[in-house]
Structure formats: C-alpha cells, structure tokens
Amino acid sequence: MEKPAEMASPAFIFGVGIVLICVGLGFGYYKFDKSSTASHLKENGISVKSVVTDFSEGGKSSDNSYHYTLEYKWEGKTFEYKPSFKFREYKLGEEVEILVNPEKPEEAIINSHSDMDKGSYTWALILIGLGVFIFKLGFKRIAQLKTEN
C-alpha cells in the first residue's frame, strides 16, 4: 500500500510549493516595506507628539495583540496612526513621540525600536525554503510516476 504523500498528484504538490513560496515572498515584502518606511522616516521624518486616544485587545487567546489609535496634528489637520504590539506599551491619554513623513503626513511610525522592527525575514526564508523543497518533491513524484508506467 502506498503512503498518502506518494499518492498525491504532482499538480497538488506543485500547488502547495507555489503557495508557500508566495506566502514567504509576501512576508519578505512586508518586512522590506516596513524597514524601508522606518528607514525613510528615521532620516526624513519630523518628530511629533501624539496622544493615545483608543486601545483594544484582540487576537487569539494565546497570542493577544494590543491595538492603539494615536492621534496627531500636522499643519492644523488631525491624523490617526493605528499600530499594534504583542505587549502592552501605552496607556490611554499617554503622549507618544512619532515620526511623520512631511510629504505624506498620513504616514507615521512610532519613534521606537519595537515599531521600526516589524516583520521577519527569517519566516520568509523558512516558508520559501519549504516551498522550494515541496516543489522539488513534485518533480520527484513525476519521475516516480514515469517509472511506474
């Protein structure tokens, strides 16, 4: 009797591999985008005081996230920035220093390590590597089917 993995069609195996590679690329892009924004704001952003106006807890019961709404003013106009963290960082009404992009004032980031270092290249590489491995298993399955016929 064949093992279930050996019965899988090559198309299914390739599909799983491609999905994992795409998700890994998405994780990598997310990290790259966050790092680029943080780097740009660190160099060109203007420091502005914001106030925590809303706070909520959410996420899975074992992995809560803390969501904040920070309100700030730029050239007389009010903007909101909505970060989330794994740990409770701020209290309602607390002042928080953020960096605002003067060209796009709706783009902001908290001036701290925890907000500038979001995402992970490690998970991206793990998923891409796993996807490539599974994709190679698809070629192995094709070779196996050729020898059976």
URRA-V719850 format. One line per field, one symbol per residue. ss: DSSP state (@ for helix, = for strand, . for the rest). phi: phi as a letter, one per 30 degrees, with the letter a starting at -180 (. if undefined). burial: + if it has 16 or more other ideal C-beta (glycine too) atoms within 10 Angstrom, else -. Layout:
ss->???
phi->???
burial->???
This chain:
ss->...@@@@..@@@@@@@@@@@@@@@@@@@@@@@@@@@@@@@@@@@.===============..============..=====..==.........======.......===..@@@@....@@@@@@@@@@@@@@@@@@@@@@@@@@@@.
phi->.ddedddddedddddddddddddddddddedddddddddddddcdcdbdbbdcabbcajdedbdcccbcccbcbhiccbbbbdbbdcdcbceiddbdbccdddbddcbaddbddddcdjaddddddddddddededddddddddddddc
burial->---------+--++-++--++-++--++--+--+--++--+---+--+-+-+--+----------+-+++-+------+-+-+-+---++-----+-++++---+-+++++---++-++----+--++-++--++-++--+--------
